[in-house]
Amino acid sequence: MAVRGQGFRIERGEIVGLIGPNGAGKTTTFNLISGLYYPDAGTIRFKGVDITRRAPHVRCRMGIGRTFQIIQPFENISVLQNVMVGAIFGGRRSGKRPEDTAWEACEMVGLGDRCHSMPGELTAAGLKKMELARALATFPELLLLDEMMEGLTPVESAEVINIIKKVRDSGTAVLVIEHVMRTVRDLSDRVVVMHQGGTLAEGTYGEVVSDPLVIAAYLGEEGEGDTVGHSGH
């Protein structure tokens, strides 16, 4: 059963990597936290508040932002306007105009010079950055990133890692689904390993990659290779 018995905490200003085999329940966990799914049992708490039955837009306005693995931009409006959707939807806490918030988010991810481009004119990396900017424009206190590095070159991945670390340094909690183990190593303060819907192991990167249970269930003989168990979600 999906995420049966799953449970972990994320602290403010912490990056947690969420890893595990295909079908382990990682994206389902994201969908539960962000409100796309409601659990049959258990609770989800955000800053001490039970949000288990709150709608996705309510959670966004409370400070939970996310990206999606499959990016679906609004094709007929500009990059800036796509990011403004996030600013209008969840960024009201900043007290700034949505246009200004969107500009700042675009600048932060390196899209300042592409604000007036259309999404179809962006590269795969550019679309990933736009998706990240849209989430950042909601002013999240918890940011959920679903395979942000997929399809990026090592240079592009390093750039996105630096952006995520800046977000963490501002006090935001970040939960990252990732299959590129070098990225998990370079990015995460702590790692949660999922297997068959529950938490198999939790700790630092070094602790989890040396755990015999994790090696048997996920890493196998590939160990710390580039990519392990590419997601089918």
N, C-alpha and C positions, 0 to 999 in steps of 0.2 A: 504494500500500500504506500502511496506517495507520501514522502516525508513523515512516516509514522515514527513518533518518538524523537523527531529532530528538535534540537534546541541549542542555542548559543547566544552570546551577547556580543555587542559591538560597542566600544567606548568612543567618546568624542575624541577627534584628532587621531584616529587609528585607521590604518588600512588593513583589512582582512581579506585574504585570498580564499575563495571558495572553489575547491577542486574536487574531482572525483570522476569515475567512469561515466560513459554514456548512460543516460537513464537513471543516474543516481538521485536526481531530484533537485538539481541546482537551480534551473530556471523556474521550476515549480515553486521553490523557496522564494525566489524573487517575486513571482506573481502573487504569492501569499502576503509578502511584506508590503508590496505596493497596492494590494487590494483588488487585483484582477481576479483572484480566486479567494473564496472564504473557506477557512478550514472547518472540518466536521467536529474537531475537538482541539483543545489547547488554546493558548492566548498569544497575541502579539502585542508587545508593549513598546511605545515610543516615548522617551523622556518620562517614563513612569505612568503614561496614560494607556489604558487598554484601547487599542484601535482595531481589534479583531473584526468588528462588523462595520467599520467606517468605510465609506465609498472611496474609490481611488482619488477623485478630485479633492476630497477633504484631506486625505493623507498628504497629497502634494502641497496643499496650502499650509499644512502643519509643518512641512519641511522635509518630506521624503521625495527625492527626485530619482529618476532612473533613465537609462538608455536601453535600447532594444537591440538584440543581435541582428535582426532583419530591419534595416532602416527604411522607413516609409515617409519620405519628406512630402510636403505639399509642393508638387512640381510646378505649379503655376504662379508661385510667389517667390520673391527673392530669398537669398540666404538670410539676410537680416530679418525679413518678415517671418521666416520659419522660426528663428530664434526668439522673435518677439512673442510668438505663441506661448512659449514657456514663461516669458516675463509677465505677460498678461495673466496667465493662468495661475502662477504660483509666486511671482516675484513681488507682490504688493507689499511685502514686509520691508522692502528696502526703502520705500518712500520716494523712489526715483521714477521718472517716466519710463514706460516700457521700451521706447526707442533707445534711451540712454543705457538701460540695463543690457539690452541686446547688443549694442555696440561694444560695451565693456566685455561681455562674454565672448564675442567674436574676436576681439583683440587678445583676450587671454589664451584662446586656443590657436592663435596664429591665422585667423581668417579675416583680419581687419581690412585687407586689400581685396577681399572677395565678397564683401557684404552685399554688393549690388549685383552679383552674379546670380544665375539661376541654379538650382540644385543639379540639374542635368549637366552643367558645365564643370562640376567638381570631380576630382578623382575619387577613388575609393577612400583614400585617406582624408580627403576634404569632407566627404560625407560623414565619416566617423567624427571628425572634429565638429561639424555642424550639429550632429546629434548630441555630442558632449556639451557644446555651447548652449543648446536648447535646455538641457537638464540643469546646467549651471545657472541659467537665467531664472530658474525658479527659486534661487537662493536656498539650496538644500542644506539641511543639517545632517542628513543621511543620504549619501549618493550611492546608487546601485548601478554598477557598470557591467553589462553583459557582453563579454568577449570583445572588448574594445580593440584589441590588438590583432584580431583575425584579419588576414589579408594585407597587413602592413609590412613594410620593409623594416629591417632592424633599426635603421635611422629614424624612420617614422615612429616606430614603437618607442624608441628612447625619448623622442620629443613628447609623446603622449604621457609616458611615465613621469617626466618632469612636471607636466601640467597637473597630473593627478596628485603628485607630492605637494605641489603648491596649494592645491585645494585642501589636502590633509593638514598642512601647516596652518591654514586659516581656522582650524578647529572642526572641520567637517569630518564626520565618520564616513568611511568609504568601504563598501563591500564589492569585491571584484570576482566575477566568474572568469577563469582563465585556464587555458590548456597549455600555453607555452611556459614550460617550467622555469626557464631563465627569467621570464618576465615575473612569474610568481616570486622567485628568489629576490629579484631586484626591487620589487615593489612592496611586498607585504611585510607588515609588522608582525602579523600572526596569520596562520593558515588553518582553515577548517577543512577536513577531508570528509566528503560524503560518500556513502556506499549503501546501496539498496534502501534509500530513503532516510537514512539516519546518519548521525555523526560517527565516523569510524575513528578519527583521531583529531587532535587539536593541539597546536603549539607553534613554536617557531618553525621556519622553513627547514632548518637543519634537523630539528626533532622529528618532523613528520616524514621527511624523505628517508630517514634511517629507521623508521618504524617498520618492523617485519609485516605487520598487518596491511600497511599502506603499500608496501612493495608487492605483496601478494595480490592485493585487490586492484591496484591501479598502475603503479609504476612498472612492475615487472622487471625484465632485464634491461629496459631502456633507462632506468634510473633517472638521471637529471638531463635527459636528452631534450631536444628542442620542443617537441610537441608530443603529448601523450593523450590517447583516447579522445580524438576530436569529437566535439559535441554533435549529437544528432538532433538536438532540440530545435 
